[in-house]
């Protein structure tokens, strides 16, 4: 018997997970491995703040994304839009690149 929440295994005579309080099942579903995603650079933005705003717009459109900020911005938590040399790179899955670019065209500062 297995807990469908925490995946703990129990003896046959146990019916409820001691940790989660949910009914046990006789077998867990097969785990599906996510398909490999090829991430591509969408934009290099002038701050983490702009990257967060762009990411939120992409999230609202159900487009996966992530950004990577420069060391100074990441290490010290600097988010302002006017910090000299601050950069954040926004990435999306390759199949979503054109749709993401179209969505952010009016939002992104093309410097």
Steps between C-alpha positions, in 0.01 A plus 500: 500500500623848414413855596405696187621823665840426658568170314573311825457123491294319763410141589181357345298531822548881522228705328591864578833684480623588849655827377251627240173350627394391151383156386772275364499352150629163385736649240637841413455633147807484280703815525515692178829669431461847357609537143830671451455872446736698280517846657588798280593856587204729438626837626779651704335759721648790692393376844354214699190712559425512126570126472251429781234711326560325166493159670167583663353594160629171356361304797159661443516378138597146615850529352772345715797726562783575734758774530858513615630823646862615509710422809463841668124500458465140620744515789377826648133484402514822298177537300486865401477597136777758503797313648794548263611172343205301634383229256252213504459250218156355433466146358202311354457156339598514134150414367353798692760757392300676227181513706693634802680760290169618351344522846786708643574722198334810644621433854872443452741792487701436181831655601 
